[in-house]
Amino acid sequence: MARKKAALDFEQSLADLQTLVERLENGELSLEDSLTAFEQGIGLTRDCQAALAQAEQKVQVLLERDGELAEQPFDADEPE
C-alpha cells in the first residue's frame, strides 16, 4: 500500500508542477503570484527529486548480486 501511495504522491506532485509551469509560462500572473507559484514549484521539484532518488536506490538494491552492483542495460522493448 505504501508503494502505491508514494507513486501517487509522485504523480500528483509532477502534475501539480506541470500546472504551475504552465501558469508561469502563460505570463498572466502578478509578480507576487508568480513568486508564490515559483516557491511552490521549488518544493514540488525537491519532492519529485527525493522520490526519484529513493526509487533509484531501491533499483540498485534489487540489482545487487553477491555484494557487487550488477549494472544491466534497460531495454523497454525486451519481454520479461
C-alpha positions as a Python dict, from the first residue, in 0.01 Angstrom:
ca = {
    (1, 'M'): (0, 0, 0),
    (2, 'A'): (286, 240, 81),
    (3, 'R'): (434, 193, -268),
    (4, 'K'): (108, 289, -435),
    (5, 'K'): (74, 597, -211),
    (6, 'A'): (434, 702, -289),
    (7, 'A'): (374, 655, -662),
    (8, 'L'): (51, 852, -642),
    (9, 'D'): (222, 1128, -443),
    (10, 'F'): (498, 1147, -705),
    (11, 'E'): (249, 1153, -992),
    (12, 'Q'): (39, 1419, -818),
    (13, 'S'): (346, 1632, -742),
    (14, 'L'): (457, 1604, -1102),
    (15, 'A'): (110, 1700, -1229),
    (16, 'D'): (97, 1995, -989),
    (17, 'L'): (441, 2105, -1105),
    (18, 'Q'): (331, 2087, -1469),
    (19, 'T'): (30, 2306, -1388),
    (20, 'L'): (249, 2561, -1210),
    (21, 'V'): (491, 2575, -1502),
    (22, 'E'): (204, 2632, -1746),
    (23, 'R'): (67, 2913, -1528),
    (24, 'L'): (409, 3076, -1506),
    (25, 'E'): (472, 3043, -1879),
    (26, 'N'): (130, 3191, -1952),
    (27, 'G'): (254, 3521, -1809),
    (28, 'E'): (-79, 3630, -1668),
    (29, 'L'): (19, 3606, -1300),
    (30, 'S'): (115, 3909, -1097),
    (31, 'L'): (472, 3929, -969),
    (32, 'E'): (362, 3825, -620),
    (33, 'D'): (159, 3531, -753),
    (34, 'S'): (449, 3431, -979),
    (35, 'L'): (688, 3427, -683),
    (36, 'T'): (444, 3219, -479),
    (37, 'A'): (399, 2974, -768),
    (38, 'F'): (776, 2957, -817),
    (39, 'E'): (826, 2881, -446),
    (40, 'Q'): (566, 2604, -464),
    (41, 'G'): (735, 2469, -775),
    (42, 'I'): (1071, 2451, -598),
    (43, 'G'): (911, 2248, -319),
    (44, 'L'): (743, 2013, -565),
    (45, 'T'): (1069, 1972, -758),
    (46, 'R'): (1251, 1873, -441),
    (47, 'D'): (975, 1625, -353),
    (48, 'C'): (999, 1467, -700),
    (49, 'Q'): (1379, 1452, -689),
    (50, 'A'): (1367, 1282, -348),
    (51, 'A'): (1115, 1026, -474),
    (52, 'L'): (1329, 953, -781),
    (53, 'A'): (1644, 917, -570),
    (54, 'Q'): (1463, 674, -341),
    (55, 'A'): (1340, 472, -640),
    (56, 'E'): (1694, 463, -782),
    (57, 'Q'): (1828, 331, -451),
    (58, 'K'): (1564, 57, -449),
    (59, 'V'): (1658, -44, -804),
    (60, 'Q'): (2027, -62, -708),
    (61, 'V'): (1944, -285, -410),
    (62, 'L'): (1738, -513, -634),
    (63, 'L'): (2021, -540, -888),
    (64, 'E'): (2288, -612, -628),
    (65, 'R'): (2443, -956, -669),
    (66, 'D'): (2698, -1109, -428),
    (67, 'G'): (2780, -773, -275),
    (68, 'E'): (2850, -611, -611),
    (69, 'L'): (2628, -397, -821),
    (70, 'A'): (2549, -574, -1147),
    (71, 'E'): (2451, -299, -1386),
    (72, 'Q'): (2224, -412, -1663),
    (73, 'P'): (2113, -216, -1968),
    (74, 'F'): (1748, -124, -1977),
    (75, 'D'): (1556, -224, -2286),
    (76, 'A'): (1189, -130, -2269),
    (77, 'D'): (1111, -342, -2575),
    (78, 'E'): (1260, -660, -2429),
    (79, 'P'): (993, -903, -2297),
    (80, 'E'): (1018, -1006, -1933),
}
